[in-house]
Amino acid sequence: MAEPIIILGAGQAAAQAVASLRADGYDGEIVLFGDEPFLPYQRPPLSKAYLTGEITPERLELRPRAFYEERRVTLHLGRRIVRIDPASRRVEDEAGMAHRYAKLLIATGTRARRIALPGGDLAGIHHLRGIADVDALRAAFSPGLRLAIIGGGYIGLEVAAKARALGLDVTVIEAAPRILARVVADGTAAFLDRLHRDHGVTLLTGTGVAAIRGKDRATGVELADGRVVAADLVLVAVGAVPNVELAQEAGLAVGNGIVVDGAARTSAPDICAAGDVTVFDSRLYGRRIRLECVQNAIDQAKVAASAMLGGDPAYDPVPWFWSDQYDTKLQIAGLSQGFDRTETEGDPASGRFAIRYFREDRLVAVDSLNDPKSHLLGRRALAERLAGAA
């Protein structure tokens, strides 16, 4: 019997890879390993509708169990792989069992970044990456409780919006001079800053965190300037770290992610990688990038499936993202890092506008606030620019 295709990971990229492998005609065995005891599920709703109980765990599932049964996928959920041996084409699970593969797809995603702080191991401190994290945070929510969020990025702000809707007293602490400092321009950040303050969130920017206060559980966050923010709960939301350890220990090329080419192939034969865990070269931006978004997980998984079946696809996407905060939808096309000027279309006071980013007079990204048309036009313009660079 031929060896199977093994998929490590149980997220968006893994589910798409299964669908694409079968759609592309692969009739062999597929084996999927996931660290969590859940069917592959979508993560964006975790900090939004799932946090507030608006959707159930079943609605997070990307595909029902019957999908995997019909496609003859062997699922090993809640079973961690601890070693990859490219020379023998084997992976080893935490029970010490070895599993041979013909092709291997690494789709291990990311994990929540930890920060080393005095008091960082106290009860009442939360991170947000998986279903269990959100279940624990939601169980602790109660109207009137004080929630301190360390980190003014997308996750922190999305949780802040939902926590306020549930009646919590929310403070967001951000070390940078403003929220979303690394990902959006001043105009977008200023609009969202006002939005959160108007909804009763306290935003503390330009100050770091020195320690978590408390004896047995967290009772506050001590800031770098000596102030203390009283808190019943603390959420640390300071970004994500790609899960590259298995690949690195196996000798694969790794940077800020697993290095892959345009066909999602790693530096080791018969091993591909897809999703948040990868880094790849972008012609559009002239540098190596790593994307944490649904678009990348889906599209790169399709490419990986094709490559594992002998194809030679080329992946060079126009990235896009979104964030829901209160009744505002922020949609982003492209990557704005390195811009040298912006143009604003529409009136921010109306709540509907777009900010276009340029570098040397070339469009590099578009932020759209409650303006889906400008988002689609921005994606189209960036795609045309990419096609022109071919």
C-alpha positions as CSV (number, residue, x, y, z in Angstrom):
1,M,0.0,0.0,0.0
2,A,1.3,3.5,-0.9
3,E,2.2,5.7,2.0
4,P,-0.4,8.5,2.9
5,I,-0.3,12.2,2.7
6,I,-0.1,13.4,6.3
7,I,-1.3,16.8,7.4
8,L,-0.1,18.4,10.6
9,G,-2.6,20.9,11.9
10,A,-6.3,21.2,12.1
11,G,-7.1,24.7,11.0
12,Q,-8.2,26.5,7.8
13,A,-5.3,25.4,5.8
14,A,-5.6,21.8,6.8
15,A,-9.3,21.6,6.0
16,Q,-8.7,23.3,2.6
17,A,-5.9,21.0,1.8
18,V,-8.2,18.0,2.3
19,A,-10.8,19.5,0.0
20,S,-8.3,20.4,-2.7
21,L,-6.5,17.1,-2.6
22,R,-9.7,15.2,-3.3
23,A,-10.9,17.8,-5.8
24,D,-7.6,17.5,-7.7
25,G,-8.0,13.7,-8.1
26,Y,-5.9,12.3,-5.2
27,D,-7.4,9.0,-4.3
28,G,-4.9,7.8,-1.7
29,E,-4.9,7.9,2.1
30,I,-5.0,11.2,4.0
31,V,-4.2,11.3,7.7
32,L,-4.7,14.5,9.7
33,F,-3.2,15.2,13.1
34,G,-4.4,18.1,15.3
35,D,-3.2,19.1,18.8
36,E,-6.7,20.2,19.8
37,P,-9.6,17.7,20.3
38,F,-11.7,19.5,17.7
39,L,-12.5,19.2,14.1
40,P,-10.7,21.8,12.0
41,Y,-12.3,25.1,12.8
42,Q,-12.2,28.8,11.9
43,R,-10.4,31.1,14.3
44,P,-11.6,34.7,13.4
45,P,-14.9,34.4,15.2
46,L,-13.1,33.4,18.5
47,S,-12.6,37.0,19.5
48,K,-16.0,38.1,18.2
49,A,-19.2,36.1,18.0
50,Y,-17.9,33.0,19.7
51,L,-16.7,35.0,22.7
52,T,-20.1,36.4,23.3
53,G,-21.9,33.0,22.8
54,E,-23.6,34.2,19.6
55,I,-22.3,31.1,17.8
56,T,-21.8,27.5,19.0
57,P,-18.6,25.4,18.7
58,E,-20.3,23.4,16.0
59,R,-20.7,26.6,13.9
60,L,-17.0,27.2,14.2
61,E,-16.3,23.9,12.3
62,L,-15.1,24.5,8.8
63,R,-16.6,21.2,7.7
64,P,-18.8,18.6,9.5
65,R,-17.4,15.2,10.5
66,A,-19.2,13.7,7.5
67,F,-17.1,15.7,5.2
68,Y,-13.9,13.9,6.4
69,E,-15.6,10.5,6.5
70,E,-16.8,10.9,2.9
71,R,-13.3,11.8,1.8
72,R,-11.8,8.9,3.8
73,V,-9.6,11.1,6.0
74,T,-8.2,9.5,9.1
75,L,-8.5,12.0,11.9
76,H,-6.2,12.0,14.9
77,L,-7.5,14.9,17.0
78,G,-5.9,15.8,20.3
79,R,-2.8,13.9,19.2
80,R,0.4,15.9,19.0
81,I,3.3,15.2,16.6
82,V,6.6,15.6,18.4
83,R,9.1,14.8,15.6
84,I,9.6,14.9,11.8
85,D,12.3,12.8,10.2
86,P,12.6,13.9,6.5
87,A,15.3,11.2,5.8
88,S,13.0,8.3,6.6
89,R,9.8,10.2,5.8
90,R,8.3,9.6,9.2
91,V,6.6,11.6,11.9
92,E,6.4,10.5,15.5
93,D,3.5,11.3,17.8
94,E,3.5,11.9,21.5
95,A,2.8,8.3,22.3
96,G,6.0,7.3,20.5
97,M,4.3,5.8,17.4
98,A,5.9,6.4,14.0
99,H,3.8,7.2,10.9
100,R,5.3,7.1,7.4
101,Y,4.3,9.6,4.7
102,A,4.6,9.9,1.0
103,K,4.0,13.7,1.3
104,L,3.8,15.9,4.4
105,L,1.9,19.2,4.8
106,I,2.8,21.3,7.8
107,A,-0.1,23.6,8.7
108,T,0.7,24.1,12.4
109,G,-0.3,27.8,12.5
110,T,0.7,30.1,15.3
111,R,0.3,30.3,19.1
112,A,-0.4,33.3,21.3
113,R,2.8,35.2,22.2
114,R,3.7,35.2,25.9
115,I,5.5,37.9,27.8
116,A,7.7,37.4,30.8
117,L,6.4,39.5,33.6
118,P,6.6,39.3,37.4
119,G,3.3,37.8,38.4
120,G,2.8,36.4,34.9
121,D,1.8,33.0,36.2
122,L,-1.1,34.2,38.4
123,A,-4.6,32.8,38.0
124,G,-6.9,35.2,36.1
125,I,-4.4,35.8,33.3
126,H,-5.7,34.7,29.8
127,H,-4.4,34.3,26.3
128,L,-6.6,33.9,23.2
129,R,-5.8,31.4,20.4
130,G,-8.0,28.4,20.6
131,I,-11.5,27.3,21.7
132,A,-10.4,26.3,25.2
133,D,-8.9,29.8,25.7
134,V,-12.1,31.5,24.8
135,D,-14.2,29.1,26.8
136,A,-12.1,30.0,29.9
137,L,-12.3,33.7,29.2
138,R,-16.0,33.7,28.6
139,A,-16.7,31.7,31.7
140,A,-14.9,34.4,33.7
141,F,-16.9,37.3,32.1
142,S,-19.5,39.0,34.2
143,P,-21.1,42.5,33.9
144,G,-19.2,45.0,36.1
145,L,-15.9,43.0,36.2
146,R,-12.8,44.9,35.3
147,L,-10.8,43.5,32.3
148,A,-7.3,44.8,31.5
149,I,-6.1,44.0,28.0
150,I,-2.4,44.1,27.4
151,G,-2.0,44.9,23.7
152,G,-3.8,47.3,21.4
153,G,-3.8,45.1,18.2
154,Y,-6.7,43.5,16.4
155,I,-7.4,40.7,19.0
156,G,-7.2,43.1,22.0
157,L,-9.5,45.6,20.4
158,E,-12.0,43.0,19.2
159,V,-12.2,41.5,22.6
160,A,-12.5,45.0,24.1
161,A,-15.6,45.6,21.9
162,K,-17.3,42.4,22.9
163,A,-16.4,42.7,26.5
164,R,-18.0,46.2,26.6
165,A,-21.1,44.8,25.0
166,L,-21.3,42.3,27.8
167,G,-21.0,45.0,30.4
168,L,-17.4,44.7,31.5
169,D,-15.2,47.6,32.5
170,V,-12.4,47.5,30.0
171,T,-8.9,49.1,29.9
172,V,-6.6,48.5,26.9
173,I,-2.8,49.0,27.6
174,E,-0.6,49.6,24.6
175,A,3.1,50.3,24.7
176,A,3.2,52.1,21.4
177,P,2.1,55.7,21.1
178,R,-1.2,54.6,19.6
179,I,-3.3,51.5,18.9
180,L,-2.6,49.4,15.8
181,A,0.7,51.2,15.4
182,R,2.4,48.5,13.3
183,V,-0.5,47.9,10.9
184,V,-2.5,51.0,10.1
185,A,-2.0,54.7,9.5
186,D,-2.8,57.4,11.9
187,G,-6.2,58.1,10.4
188,T,-7.5,54.6,10.8
189,A,-6.1,54.3,14.3
190,A,-7.6,57.7,15.3
191,F,-11.0,56.6,14.1
192,L,-10.9,53.3,16.0
193,D,-9.5,55.1,19.1
194,R,-12.5,57.4,19.2
195,L,-14.8,54.5,18.5
196,H,-13.6,52.6,21.6
197,R,-13.5,55.6,23.8
198,D,-17.1,56.5,22.8
199,H,-18.1,53.0,23.9
200,G,-16.5,53.5,27.3
201,V,-13.1,51.7,26.9
202,T,-10.2,53.3,28.6
203,L,-7.2,53.4,26.3
204,L,-3.7,53.8,27.8
205,T,-1.1,54.2,25.1
206,G,2.6,55.0,25.2
207,T,3.3,53.0,28.3
208,G,4.6,49.5,28.9
209,V,3.7,46.9,31.6
210,A,6.1,46.2,34.5
211,A,4.2,43.5,36.3
212,I,1.0,41.7,37.1
213,R,-0.2,42.5,40.6
214,G,-1.8,40.0,42.9
215,K,-1.1,37.2,45.4
216,D,-2.9,34.1,44.3
217,R,-4.7,35.6,41.3
218,A,-4.3,38.8,39.2
219,T,-5.8,41.9,40.8
220,G,-4.1,44.6,38.6
221,V,-1.5,45.5,36.1
222,E,1.4,47.7,37.1
223,L,2.5,50.0,34.3
224,A,6.0,51.0,33.5
225,D,5.3,54.5,34.9
226,G,4.2,53.1,38.3
227,R,0.5,53.4,37.9
228,V,-1.7,50.4,38.6
229,V,-4.7,49.4,36.6
230,A,-7.1,47.5,38.9
231,A,-8.3,44.3,37.2
232,D,-10.4,41.2,37.9
233,L,-9.2,39.6,34.7
234,V,-6.1,40.2,32.4
235,L,-5.9,39.3,28.8
236,V,-2.5,39.3,27.2
237,A,-2.9,40.0,23.5
238,V,0.5,40.9,22.1
239,G,0.6,39.0,18.9
240,A,1.3,35.4,17.7
241,V,4.4,33.2,17.2
242,P,4.6,30.7,14.3
243,N,4.8,27.1,15.4
244,V,8.1,26.3,13.6
245,E,9.8,24.1,16.2
246,L,9.0,20.8,14.5
247,A,10.3,22.1,11.2
248,Q,13.3,23.7,12.7
249,E,14.3,20.5,14.6
250,A,13.9,18.5,11.4
251,G,16.4,20.8,9.7
252,L,14.0,22.7,7.4
253,A,14.8,26.3,6.5
254,V,13.1,28.6,9.0
255,G,13.0,32.3,9.5
256,N,10.0,34.1,11.0
257,G,8.1,31.0,9.8
258,I,8.8,28.0,7.7
259,V,10.4,29.1,4.4
260,V,8.5,28.0,1.3
261,D,8.7,28.7,-2.4
262,G,5.9,29.8,-4.7
263,A,4.6,26.2,-4.7
264,A,4.5,26.0,-0.9
265,R,7.4,23.6,-0.9
266,T,9.8,23.7,2.0
267,S,13.6,23.1,1.8
268,A,13.0,19.3,2.5
269,P,11.8,16.9,-0.2
270,D,8.2,15.8,-0.1
271,I,7.3,18.4,2.6
272,C,5.1,21.4,2.0
273,A,3.8,24.0,4.4
274,A,0.8,26.4,4.3
275,G,-1.0,29.0,6.3
276,D,0.1,31.3,9.1
277,V,3.3,29.3,9.8
278,T,5.0,30.0,6.5
279,V,7.1,32.8,5.0
280,F,7.5,33.3,1.3
281,D,8.8,35.9,-1.2
282,S,6.4,38.5,-2.5
283,R,6.9,40.2,-5.8
284,L,4.3,42.8,-5.0
285,Y,6.2,43.9,-1.9
286,G,9.7,42.9,-2.9
287,R,10.4,41.1,0.4
288,R,9.7,37.9,2.3
289,I,6.3,38.0,4.1
290,R,4.3,36.0,6.6
291,L,0.5,36.4,6.5
292,E,-1.9,35.6,9.4
293,C,-5.2,35.6,7.5
294,V,-7.9,33.3,6.1
295,Q,-7.0,34.3,2.5
296,N,-3.5,33.0,2.9
297,A,-4.5,29.8,4.6
298,I,-7.0,28.9,1.9
299,D,-5.1,29.9,-1.1
300,Q,-1.7,28.6,0.0
301,A,-3.3,25.2,1.0
302,K,-4.7,24.9,-2.6
303,V,-1.2,25.5,-3.9
304,A,0.3,23.0,-1.6
305,A,-2.2,20.4,-2.6
306,S,-1.4,20.9,-6.2
307,A,2.4,20.7,-5.5
308,M,2.0,17.5,-3.5
309,L,0.3,15.9,-6.5
310,G,3.1,16.9,-8.9
311,G,2.0,20.3,-10.0
312,D,4.2,23.4,-10.1
313,P,1.9,26.3,-9.1
314,A,3.0,29.8,-8.4
315,Y,1.7,31.6,-5.3
316,D,2.1,35.4,-5.0
317,P,-1.1,36.8,-3.4
318,V,-2.7,40.2,-2.8
319,P,-3.3,39.8,1.0
320,W,-6.6,40.9,2.6
321,F,-7.8,41.0,6.1
322,W,-10.8,42.2,8.2
323,S,-11.7,43.2,11.8
324,D,-15.1,43.7,13.3
325,Q,-15.4,46.2,16.2
326,Y,-18.8,47.3,17.4
327,D,-20.8,48.2,14.2
328,T,-17.6,49.0,12.3
329,K,-16.0,46.7,9.8
330,L,-12.4,47.4,8.9
331,Q,-11.2,45.7,5.7
332,I,-7.6,45.8,4.6
333,A,-6.2,45.1,1.2
334,G,-2.5,44.7,0.9
335,L,0.3,45.5,3.4
336,S,0.9,49.1,4.4
337,Q,4.4,48.8,6.0
338,G,6.9,51.1,4.4
339,F,4.4,53.6,3.0
340,D,5.5,57.2,2.5
341,R,2.1,58.9,2.1
342,T,-1.6,58.3,2.3
343,E,-4.8,59.7,0.8
344,T,-8.2,59.7,2.5
345,E,-11.3,59.1,0.5
346,G,-14.6,60.0,2.2
347,D,-15.3,61.7,5.5
348,P,-14.1,59.9,8.7
349,A,-16.8,61.8,10.6
350,S,-19.5,59.9,8.6
351,G,-18.0,56.5,9.7
352,R,-17.5,55.5,6.1
353,F,-14.2,56.2,4.4
354,A,-11.0,54.7,3.0
355,I,-7.3,55.4,3.4
356,R,-5.0,54.5,0.5
357,Y,-1.3,53.9,1.2
358,F,1.4,54.7,-1.3
359,R,5.1,54.1,-1.6
360,E,7.0,56.1,-4.3
361,D,3.5,56.8,-5.8
362,R,2.7,53.1,-6.1
363,L,-0.4,51.8,-4.2
364,V,0.5,49.3,-1.6
365,A,-2.6,49.0,0.6
366,V,-6.1,50.3,1.3
367,D,-7.9,50.5,4.6
368,S,-11.7,50.6,4.2
369,L,-14.0,51.5,7.1
370,N,-17.6,50.5,6.4
371,D,-16.8,50.8,2.7
372,P,-16.8,47.4,1.0
373,K,-16.7,49.0,-2.5
374,S,-13.4,50.7,-1.8
375,H,-12.0,47.4,-0.4
376,L,-12.9,45.5,-3.6
377,L,-11.5,48.3,-5.8
378,G,-8.3,48.3,-3.7
379,R,-7.9,44.5,-4.1
380,R,-8.5,44.8,-7.8
381,A,-5.9,47.6,-8.2
382,L,-3.3,45.7,-6.3
383,A,-4.0,42.6,-8.4
384,E,-3.6,44.6,-11.6
385,R,-0.3,46.0,-10.3
386,L,0.9,42.5,-9.5
387,A,-0.1,41.2,-12.9
388,G,1.8,44.1,-14.5
389,A,4.9,43.1,-12.6
390,A,4.8,39.5,-14.1
